Amino acid sequence: MSREKEIYKVTLVGSAVNVVLTAFKFVAGILGHSAAMMADAVHSLSDFLTDLIVLVFVRISSKPADKRHDYGHGKFETLATALIGVALMIVAGGILFQSIGALVSWFRGNDLPAPGKLALWAALISILFKELTFQYTIRKGRKLNSSVVQANAWHHRSDALSSIGALVGIGGAILLGNRWTVLDPLASLIVGGFIIRTAWKLLKNCIDDLTEASLSDEVEKEILSIVTAFPDVHDPHNLRTRRIGDHYAIEIHIRMDGDLPLVEAHERSHFIEKALKERFGPETHVIVHVEPGKP
């Protein structure tokens, strides 16, 4: 199965879970009079919408390089990840606004409706299914080296965490009585905080990619170790790295014996390029600039 089809399969599995949970949570939130569960339902709805974004942008990003995009379309996955982060921020803002409104109402002496047991069961079921979906999606995302699939996986995990917050608030409000119904909107507030934290992590990674941030020190050290493992290659310098969607771009200058025939120098640089692609993936963009010099 191709990488694109694998990503579609993973995303469709998550979408199916999101559709069922969204409907169930909205019903449980309405019938169970739970602000926390309604917030959790909105979060699941945002999960489904981001699944749609993934399905659209993965098709675009999988296109080969063309006249207008010499480096391919990998950045479209970064754009999709950024849209997921923005969607999460918007969702979190709406949840926080509603939660603060309910808390202000409670502080003014108004009674808040007590959540029902249906909302409690919805939270428990959501935690189970969303954690299972997270584990499945993150494993596939790492295997496929897809940032957008991994971002979507963390969206599933944030939904599971928000359901835990909802569970605590709803359970506390039910077990402790009417005086503690404030725990329900308080849990909703905590859910919003979880979502903001997840969104910020996604957006930070996207900003790094879109601003051409270098790869991590660990990756660059590994690149240098691969290059210097070749005989007659010395003084690697001017290493430049970045991400293009889900693959790397690597440019490096090396020195070889100036008396080497051009054919041999070219052949060795080709082997270096091949080794880097074997390690970091066939889509890795590699430029090796050879300069004359003595060991």
Phi, psi and omega per residue, in radians:
M1 nan 2.352 -3.112
S2 -1.216 2.811 3.141
R3 -1.006 -0.759 -3.129
E4 -1.059 -0.766 -3.134
K5 -1.183 -0.620 3.087
E6 -1.093 -0.745 3.133
I7 -1.130 -0.719 3.090
Y8 -1.050 -0.775 -3.111
K9 -1.064 -0.837 -3.140
V10 -1.054 -0.785 -3.095
T11 -1.153 -0.691 3.140
L12 -1.152 -0.633 3.070
V13 -1.075 -0.819 3.108
G14 -1.093 -0.667 3.138
S15 -1.097 -0.743 3.139
A16 -1.066 -0.767 3.103
V17 -1.084 -0.762 -3.104
N18 -1.115 -0.704 -3.132
V19 -1.083 -0.831 -3.119
V20 -1.118 -0.824 -3.103
L21 -1.168 -0.663 3.130
T22 -1.046 -0.851 3.134
A23 -1.070 -0.785 -3.118
F24 -1.117 -0.735 -3.115
K25 -1.175 -0.693 3.120
F26 -1.110 -0.756 3.109
V27 -1.102 -0.784 -3.140
A28 -1.152 -0.643 3.135
G29 -1.181 -0.695 -3.138
I30 -1.263 -0.905 -3.107
L31 -1.231 -0.522 -3.124
G32 -1.607 0.043 3.092
H33 0.899 0.863 -3.073
S34 -2.113 2.022 3.068
A35 -1.158 -0.648 3.132
A36 -1.095 -0.726 -3.135
M37 -1.245 -0.611 3.069
M38 -1.115 -0.704 3.090
A39 -1.105 -0.707 3.125
D40 -1.142 -0.633 3.116
A41 -1.152 -0.725 3.095
V42 -1.080 -0.693 3.106
H43 -1.079 -0.752 3.102
S44 -1.133 -0.619 3.090
L45 -1.115 -0.710 3.102
S46 -1.133 -0.578 3.049
D47 -1.026 -0.797 -3.126
F48 -1.122 -0.732 3.135
L49 -1.120 -0.663 3.115
T50 -1.240 -0.496 3.023
D51 -1.041 -0.714 3.118
L52 -1.109 -0.688 3.103
I53 -1.072 -0.758 3.129
V54 -1.044 -0.802 -3.093
L55 -1.071 -0.650 -3.130
V56 -1.280 -0.826 -3.005
F57 -1.368 -0.481 3.099
V58 -1.139 -0.658 3.097
R59 -1.080 -0.704 3.140
I60 -1.215 -0.801 -3.054
S61 -1.180 -0.381 -3.118
S62 -1.421 -0.105 3.125
K63 -1.171 2.528 3.118
P64 -1.256 2.950 3.104
A65 -1.044 2.562 3.102
D66 -2.422 -2.998 -3.061
K67 -1.067 -0.607 -3.115
R68 -1.555 -0.287 -3.097
H69 -2.325 1.426 -3.071
D70 -1.102 -0.474 -3.120
Y71 -1.745 0.275 -3.138
G72 1.503 -2.945 -3.057
H73 -2.014 0.390 -3.069
G74 -1.037 -0.521 -3.109
K75 -1.130 -0.318 3.124
F76 -1.152 -0.528 3.056
E77 -1.176 -0.659 3.080
T78 -1.097 -0.735 3.109
L79 -1.080 -0.734 3.119
A80 -1.090 -0.716 3.104
T81 -1.091 -0.711 3.118
A82 -1.104 -0.695 3.114
L83 -1.116 -0.647 3.072
I84 -1.077 -0.786 3.123
G85 -1.065 -0.760 3.125
V86 -1.120 -0.736 3.117
A87 -1.042 -0.725 3.109
L88 -1.103 -0.727 3.126
M89 -1.071 -0.739 -3.137
I90 -1.130 -0.784 3.110
V91 -1.034 -0.804 -3.132
A92 -1.072 -0.696 3.124
G93 -1.061 -0.760 3.117
G94 -1.132 -0.698 3.125
I95 -1.131 -0.788 -3.138
L96 -1.089 -0.705 -3.135
F97 -1.073 -0.812 -3.135
Q98 -1.171 -0.689 -3.115
S99 -1.145 -0.780 3.141
I100 -1.113 -0.664 3.100
G101 -1.069 -0.741 3.125
A102 -1.165 -0.696 3.132
L103 -1.155 -0.700 3.090
V104 -1.087 -0.724 3.115
S105 -1.077 -0.706 3.134
W106 -1.164 -0.718 3.120
F107 -1.135 -0.440 3.103
R108 -1.440 0.012 3.066
G109 1.717 0.064 3.128
N110 -1.398 2.534 3.123
D111 -1.403 2.479 3.070
L112 -1.869 2.478 -3.132
P113 -1.143 2.439 3.117
A114 -1.372 2.335 3.116
P115 -1.214 2.672 3.136
G116 -1.677 2.981 -3.099
K117 -1.180 -0.436 3.107
L118 -1.052 -0.680 3.107
A119 -1.129 -0.630 3.120
L120 -1.122 -0.788 3.123
W121 -1.136 -0.647 3.121
A122 -1.087 -0.690 3.120
A123 -1.124 -0.772 3.138
L124 -1.082 -0.800 -3.139
I125 -1.130 -0.688 3.138
S126 -1.104 -0.764 3.136
I127 -1.009 -0.813 -3.110
L128 -1.078 -0.932 -3.045
F129 -1.241 -0.630 -3.127
K130 -1.266 -0.594 3.088
E131 -1.194 -0.714 3.081
L132 -1.098 -0.704 3.115
T133 -1.157 -0.684 3.088
F134 -1.047 -0.870 -3.092
Q135 -1.044 -0.738 3.127
Y136 -1.140 -0.792 -3.056
T137 -1.255 -0.729 -3.109
I138 -1.172 -0.643 3.108
R139 -1.114 -0.769 3.116
K140 -1.189 -0.682 -3.138
G141 -1.082 -0.720 3.113
R142 -1.206 -0.690 3.119
K143 -1.109 -0.692 -3.118
L144 -1.515 -0.091 -3.090
N145 0.934 0.831 -3.109
S146 -1.964 2.007 -3.140
S147 -1.158 -0.616 -3.093
V148 -1.240 -0.628 3.088
V149 -1.205 -0.701 3.094
Q150 -1.153 -0.654 3.076
A151 -1.096 -0.717 3.115
N152 -1.151 -0.609 3.090
A153 -1.079 -0.777 3.128
W154 -1.172 -0.447 3.020
H155 -1.137 -0.711 3.065
H156 -1.094 -0.746 -3.138
R157 -1.129 -0.702 3.123
S158 -1.111 -0.569 3.078
D159 -1.186 -0.688 3.085
A160 -1.112 -0.732 3.122
L161 -1.143 -0.682 3.126
S162 -1.156 -0.584 3.098
S163 -1.199 -0.556 3.060
I164 -1.132 -0.765 3.078
G165 -1.063 -0.734 3.104
A166 -1.118 -0.697 3.139
L167 -1.055 -0.792 3.140
V168 -1.095 -0.808 -3.122
G169 -1.163 -0.805 -3.132
I170 -1.156 -0.804 3.141
G171 -1.075 -0.727 3.115
G172 -1.118 -0.735 3.140
A173 -1.131 -0.609 3.140
I174 -1.306 -0.810 -3.037
L175 -1.303 -0.569 -3.038
L176 -1.640 -0.147 3.055
G177 1.684 -3.135 -3.010
N178 -1.090 -0.473 -3.137
R179 -1.154 -0.327 -3.083
W180 -1.966 0.396 3.085
T181 -1.134 -0.297 3.095
V182 -1.097 -0.340 3.129
L183 -1.105 -0.461 -3.132
D184 -1.152 -0.979 3.080
P185 -1.159 -0.487 3.083
L186 -1.130 -0.711 3.073
A187 -1.120 -0.667 3.093
S188 -1.059 -0.670 3.105
L189 -1.115 -0.736 3.126
I190 -1.139 -0.683 3.088
V191 -1.000 -0.788 3.115
G192 -1.038 -0.682 3.103
G193 -1.106 -0.718 3.085
F194 -1.045 -0.752 -3.091
I195 -1.149 -0.732 3.130
I196 -1.069 -0.746 3.141
R197 -1.063 -0.774 3.127
T198 -1.126 -0.763 -3.124
A199 -1.080 -0.709 -3.126
W200 -1.113 -0.710 3.117
K201 -1.063 -0.757 3.140
L202 -1.139 -0.787 -3.095
L203 -1.178 -0.615 3.121
K204 -1.089 -0.766 3.106
N205 -1.105 -0.681 3.121
C206 -1.152 -0.713 3.117
I207 -1.070 -0.723 3.095
D208 -1.044 -0.776 -3.117
D209 -1.189 -0.769 -3.080
L210 -1.269 -0.393 3.089
T211 -1.713 0.269 3.059
E212 1.045 0.716 3.080
A213 -1.140 2.540 3.136
S214 -1.195 2.789 3.044
L215 -1.197 2.909 -3.084
S216 -1.102 2.771 3.116
D217 -1.021 -0.650 -3.134
E218 -1.087 -0.760 -3.141
V219 -1.172 -0.734 -3.134
E220 -1.142 -0.648 3.067
K221 -1.108 -0.677 3.114
E222 -1.144 -0.689 3.098
I223 -1.049 -0.809 -3.130
L224 -1.113 -0.660 3.137
S225 -1.168 -0.628 3.103
I226 -1.165 -0.767 -3.096
V227 -1.165 -0.808 -3.075
T228 -1.305 -0.162 3.097
A229 -1.267 -0.266 3.140
F230 -1.432 2.440 3.140
P231 -1.163 2.583 3.087
D232 1.205 0.129 3.083
V233 -1.800 2.244 -3.135
H234 -2.586 2.939 3.106
D235 0.883 0.967 3.034
P236 -1.147 2.362 -3.098
H237 -2.666 3.067 -3.110
N238 0.899 0.706 3.088
L239 -1.248 2.183 3.109
R240 -2.237 2.268 -3.093
T241 -2.365 2.726 3.055
R242 -2.916 3.013 3.061
R243 -1.833 2.486 2.974
I244 -2.138 1.612 -3.034
G245 1.163 -2.038 -3.105
D246 -1.845 0.247 3.038
H247 -2.254 2.915 -3.035
Y248 -1.709 2.684 2.943
A249 -2.071 2.208 -3.058
I250 -2.253 2.204 3.034
E251 -2.223 2.321 -3.084
I252 -2.623 2.536 3.046
H253 -1.814 2.415 3.087
I254 -2.332 2.833 3.067
R255 -2.000 2.469 3.033
M256 -2.323 2.869 3.103
D257 -0.938 2.167 -3.107
G258 -1.139 -0.276 3.134
D259 -1.520 -0.088 3.114
L260 -1.142 2.422 3.035
P261 -1.055 2.589 -3.122
L262 -0.989 -0.666 -3.117
V263 -1.072 -0.764 -3.132
E264 -1.186 -0.726 3.126
A265 -1.078 -0.732 3.122
H266 -1.138 -0.727 -3.125
E267 -1.090 -0.716 -3.136
R268 -1.201 -0.679 3.094
S269 -1.132 -0.574 3.097
H270 -1.149 -0.696 3.112
F271 -1.144 -0.644 3.084
I272 -1.101 -0.799 3.110
E273 -1.038 -0.755 3.136
K274 -1.091 -0.737 -3.138
A275 -1.118 -0.704 3.129
L276 -1.159 -0.664 3.128
K277 -1.249 -0.581 3.076
E278 -1.149 -0.588 -3.120
R279 -1.418 -0.749 -2.999
F280 -1.897 0.056 3.066
G281 1.962 2.567 -3.081
P282 -1.136 -0.348 3.141
E283 -1.481 -0.002 -3.125
T284 -1.094 2.288 3.111
H285 -1.569 2.010 -3.045
V286 -2.168 2.267 3.013
I287 -2.211 2.112 3.099
V288 -1.990 2.006 3.134
H289 -1.733 2.101 -3.077
V290 -1.692 2.269 3.097
E291 -2.111 2.547 3.124
P292 -1.291 2.541 3.131
G293 3.140 2.950 3.136
K294 -1.874 2.483 3.104
P295 -1.037 nan nan
